[in-house]
Amino acid sequence: MTFDVQEQLLSPDLLRFNSGETVQLARQWPLRRQEVLGNAITLAYGDFPPVPAYTAGIQLHIAPVRQFSGAEGARLLTMSVEVDARQAFLMQVFVPADAAAMPVVLSGDACWHYATDQVIAEVLRRGMVFAQFNRVEVAADPSPLTGTAEPGSAQSPHFALAWWAWAYHRAIDVLSRLEFVNPAAISVVGHSRGGKAALLAGATDERIALTCANNSGAGGAGCFRIQGAGAETLGDVLEKFPHWMNPALKPFVGRENRLPFDQHFLKALVAPRALLTTEALDDHWANPSGTWQTHLAAVKIYELLGAKANIACKFRPGGHDHNFADWCAFLDFADLHLVRA
């Protein structure tokens, strides 16, 4: 697959306040950012679950990890992330030997096992901690588990992507207090629907130093207005996965040009922190051409903030996968922005 990389005009204007005034200086961006958080993000994803009074990480088990060539001496911690004295989810934390103040790679995709032993070994070899949790422990996907409320129901008024991003935030509550973690060097990563969640997490938590979304499509890095052939649409998301996003978006199906935002808004919320989107050229569903357009539009914010080097978009041949090449592209970016920074 190839696509035209010529820049298109992506509306609405991210740099225009609700009042009509235009953001012209970097110092104006924080006020505009709050507008975007309060309006566009709430419309798209609904309200977030509340920030708990406290989050605790309870160590349940520790074991040596012997199967990772090049990462000898690593250990695995199994932890319970507890929110206001109730268990929310389990988290695995892989720690290099003799780690001290290490950067962290955090994934919520344990339910899909995208991080193979080869991936985890590579993270550890580069001197980073790898942590992962299973996001469907927090919000079921695509249907509720026995005894749980479906996201967006009267019993659980929050939608799945907001729950999953919230879970990233709670994992960071725990990770940032571990003695071997550098709390200023925490990155989040996810693939497909997990990429949507990771991008939303990075946009809404400024403790996250680096965000990476892989083949995340509609509701993630993809564009609702500008789409290649076969791309996932807003209508597809709301019909096939109605628990992911706010049903208040339904009036915009087929009228996406009337949306008061597009996904460059979500990307811009990460600025000036590091942001990488990784895409597969043959993954039509994830809309790589539309992702390129949201990237170009978000670059304008990074330029305004003097941080253009902090945003990148990398393409590879192939289809919808989170393969070792994708992970290495992310880890190279993390080396640059978290390890050598």
C-alpha positions in Angstrom: 0.0 0.0 0.0 1.1 3.5 -0.7 -0.6 6.8 0.0 -0.2 10.5 -0.8 1.9 12.1 2.0 1.0 15.6 0.8 -0.3 17.6 3.8 -4.0 18.2 3.9 -5.8 20.8 5.9 -7.2 18.9 8.9 -10.0 20.7 10.7 -11.1 21.8 13.2 -8.3 24.1 14.1 -6.5 22.7 17.2 -5.0 26.2 17.8 -8.3 28.0 18.0 -9.8 28.7 21.5 -13.5 28.2 21.9 -13.8 32.0 22.0 -12.3 32.2 18.4 -9.0 33.5 19.6 -5.9 31.8 18.1 -3.1 30.3 20.1 0.1 32.1 18.9 2.5 31.6 21.9 3.6 28.6 23.8 2.4 30.0 27.0 -1.2 30.0 25.7 -1.2 26.3 25.0 -1.9 25.1 28.6 -5.3 27.0 28.6 -6.2 25.6 25.2 -5.1 22.1 26.4 -7.6 22.3 29.2 -10.4 23.2 26.7 -9.5 20.2 24.6 -9.5 17.9 27.7 -12.8 19.2 28.9 -14.6 19.2 25.6 -13.2 16.9 22.9 -12.0 14.2 25.2 -15.1 14.0 27.2 -17.3 13.9 24.1 -15.2 11.1 22.6 -14.4 8.9 25.6 -16.8 10.1 28.3 -15.8 10.9 31.9 -12.9 9.0 33.4 -13.3 6.8 36.5 -12.3 8.9 39.6 -8.8 9.1 40.8 -8.7 6.9 43.9 -7.8 8.2 47.4 -4.8 5.9 47.2 -3.3 3.1 45.1 -1.1 0.4 46.6 1.1 -2.2 45.0 1.3 -5.5 46.9 4.1 -7.8 46.0 2.7 -11.3 45.7 5.7 -13.2 44.4 9.3 -12.8 43.1 11.1 -15.2 40.9 14.4 -15.3 38.9 13.9 -15.3 35.1 16.3 -17.7 33.5 15.1 -18.0 29.9 16.2 -14.5 28.6 19.5 -14.7 26.8 21.3 -11.4 27.2 19.3 -10.4 30.3 20.8 -12.8 32.9 20.0 -12.0 36.5 16.6 -10.6 35.7 13.7 -11.1 38.1 9.9 -11.1 37.8 7.7 -9.5 40.4 4.0 -10.3 40.4 2.1 -7.5 42.1 -1.5 -6.7 43.0 -2.5 -3.2 42.1 -5.0 -2.3 44.8 -7.3 0.8 44.6 -8.8 2.1 47.8 -8.1 -1.3 49.5 -9.7 -3.3 46.7 -7.8 -5.4 44.1 -8.1 -3.8 40.7 -5.7 -6.0 38.6 -2.5 -7.9 38.6 0.8 -6.6 37.2 3.9 -8.4 36.1 7.2 -6.4 36.5 10.3 -7.7 34.8 13.4 -6.1 36.3 17.0 -6.2 34.9 19.8 -7.3 37.1 21.2 -4.7 39.5 18.6 -2.2 38.2 18.5 1.3 39.8 16.4 4.3 38.6 15.6 2.5 35.3 13.2 3.7 32.6 10.0 1.7 32.4 8.0 0.2 29.5 4.4 -0.3 30.5 1.9 -2.3 28.4 -1.8 -3.1 29.1 -1.9 -5.8 26.4 -1.1 -8.8 28.6 -4.5 -10.2 27.4 -3.1 -10.6 23.9 0.5 -11.6 24.8 2.0 -9.2 22.2 5.1 -8.9 24.4 6.8 -12.2 23.6 9.9 -13.5 25.5 12.0 -12.0 22.7 10.5 -8.6 23.2 10.8 -8.7 27.0 14.4 -9.8 26.8 15.2 -7.0 24.4 13.6 -4.4 26.9 15.7 -5.8 29.7 18.9 -6.0 27.6 18.5 -2.3 27.0 18.4 -1.6 30.7 14.7 -0.9 31.0 12.0 -2.4 33.3 9.1 -4.1 31.5 5.7 -4.0 33.2 2.4 -5.4 31.8 -1.2 -5.8 33.0 -4.3 -7.3 31.5 -6.7 -4.4 30.8 -9.7 -6.7 30.6 -9.4 -7.3 34.3 -10.6 -3.7 34.6 -13.1 -3.5 31.9 -14.3 -6.5 29.9 -13.9 -6.7 26.1 -16.1 -7.2 24.1 -18.7 -8.5 26.6 -18.8 -8.3 30.4 -17.5 -11.2 32.4 -19.8 -12.9 34.9 -20.4 -10.6 37.8 -19.1 -7.4 36.2 -20.9 -4.5 34.8 -20.7 -3.7 31.1 -18.7 -0.5 30.5 -21.2 2.3 29.8 -24.0 0.7 31.8 -25.9 2.2 34.7 -23.7 0.1 37.0 -20.5 1.2 35.3 -21.0 4.6 33.6 -17.5 4.8 32.2 -16.5 3.4 28.8 -13.9 0.8 28.2 -11.2 3.0 26.7 -11.4 5.4 29.6 -11.2 2.4 32.0 -8.2 1.0 30.3 -6.4 4.4 30.3 -7.3 4.8 33.9 -5.7 1.4 34.6 -2.4 2.6 33.0 -2.6 5.6 35.4 -3.1 3.3 38.4 -0.2 1.1 37.3 2.0 4.2 37.2 0.9 5.1 40.7 2.6 1.9 41.8 5.6 1.8 39.4 6.6 5.4 40.2 7.2 4.4 43.8 9.4 1.4 43.2 13.0 1.9 44.2 14.4 0.6 40.9 12.2 2.9 38.7 13.0 6.3 37.4 9.5 8.0 37.7 10.5 10.6 35.1 11.1 8.0 32.5 7.9 6.0 32.2 6.6 5.0 28.8 3.3 3.4 27.7 2.7 1.3 24.7 -0.2 -0.6 23.1 -1.4 -2.2 19.9 -4.7 -1.8 18.1 -7.5 -1.2 20.7 -4.6 -1.3 23.2 -2.9 1.4 21.2 -6.1 3.5 21.5 -5.9 3.0 25.3 -2.2 3.8 25.5 -2.6 7.0 23.5 -5.5 8.1 25.7 -3.5 7.3 28.8 -0.6 9.4 27.5 -2.8 12.3 26.6 -4.4 12.4 30.0 -1.5 11.8 32.4 1.5 14.1 32.3 3.6 11.6 34.3 4.0 9.6 31.2 7.2 10.7 29.5 6.7 8.7 26.2 3.6 7.3 24.5 3.6 4.8 21.7 0.5 3.7 19.8 0.9 0.8 17.3 -1.7 0.4 14.5 -4.4 2.1 16.7 -6.8 3.3 14.0 -10.1 5.0 14.7 -10.3 6.4 18.2 -6.5 6.2 18.4 -4.0 7.8 16.0 -6.2 7.4 12.9 -8.3 10.2 11.5 -12.1 10.3 11.4 -12.3 12.8 8.5 -9.5 11.6 6.2 -9.6 7.9 5.5 -8.0 5.5 3.1 -9.9 2.6 1.4 -11.0 0.0 3.9 -10.3 2.1 7.0 -12.1 1.6 10.3 -14.8 4.4 10.7 -16.5 6.0 13.6 -19.6 4.0 12.6 -17.7 0.8 12.7 -16.4 1.5 16.2 -19.8 2.4 17.6 -21.6 -0.5 16.0 -19.0 -3.3 16.6 -17.6 -2.1 19.9 -20.2 0.1 21.5 -18.6 -0.2 24.9 -15.4 1.5 23.8 -16.4 5.1 23.3 -19.1 7.6 24.2 -22.4 6.9 22.3 -22.9 10.7 22.2 -20.8 10.4 19.0 -23.6 8.6 17.1 -25.0 11.8 15.6 -21.6 12.3 13.8 -21.6 9.0 12.0 -21.6 9.8 8.3 -21.1 13.5 9.3 -17.6 13.3 10.7 -16.8 16.6 9.2 -19.1 18.1 11.8 -17.1 16.6 14.7 -15.7 19.4 16.9 -12.4 17.5 17.1 -10.3 14.9 15.3 -7.5 12.7 16.6 -4.8 15.3 16.2 -6.4 16.8 19.3 -5.6 13.6 21.2 -2.0 13.5 20.0 -1.5 17.2 20.8 -2.4 16.6 24.5 0.8 14.5 24.8 2.9 17.5 23.8 5.6 18.4 24.5 6.3 14.9 25.9 7.5 12.2 23.5 5.0 10.6 21.1 5.6 7.8 18.6 3.0 6.2 16.3 4.0 3.0 14.5 2.0 1.9 11.5 1.8 -0.9 8.9 1.3 0.3 5.4 -0.9 -2.7 4.5 -3.1 -2.4 7.6 -5.9 -0.6 5.8 -8.3 -1.0 8.8 -5.9 1.1 11.0 -5.9 3.9 8.4 -2.2 4.7 8.0 -2.9 7.5 5.6 -5.2 9.2 8.0 -2.7 8.6 10.8 -0.1 10.5 8.8 -2.5 13.5 8.5 -3.1 13.6 12.3 0.6 13.4 12.8 1.2 16.4 10.5 -1.5 18.4 12.3 -0.1 17.5 15.8 3.5 18.4 14.7 2.3 22.1 14.7 1.8 22.0 18.5 5.2 20.4 19.0 6.8 23.1 16.8 5.0 25.8 18.8 6.4 24.3 22.0 9.9 23.9 20.6 9.7 20.1 20.9 9.5 18.9 17.2 12.1 16.2 17.9 9.7 14.6 20.4 7.1 13.5 17.9 7.6 10.8 15.2 5.6 8.5 13.0 7.2 5.3 11.6 5.8 3.1 8.8 6.7 -0.5 7.9 5.5 -2.9 5.3 3.0 -5.5 6.4 -0.3 -5.9 8.2 -2.0 -5.6 11.5 0.5 -7.0 14.0 2.7 -5.8 16.9 5.9 -7.5 15.7 9.5 -7.4 16.9 10.3 -4.6 14.4 7.6 -2.4 15.8 8.9 -3.0 19.4 12.5 -2.2 18.3 11.4 1.0 16.6 9.7 2.0 19.9 12.7 1.0 22.0 15.0 2.9 19.7 12.8 6.0 20.3 12.8 5.3 24.1 16.6 5.0 24.1 16.8 8.4 22.6 14.2 10.1 24.8 14.4 8.3 28.1 17.8 6.6 28.4 20.1 9.2 26.7 18.0 12.3 27.6 
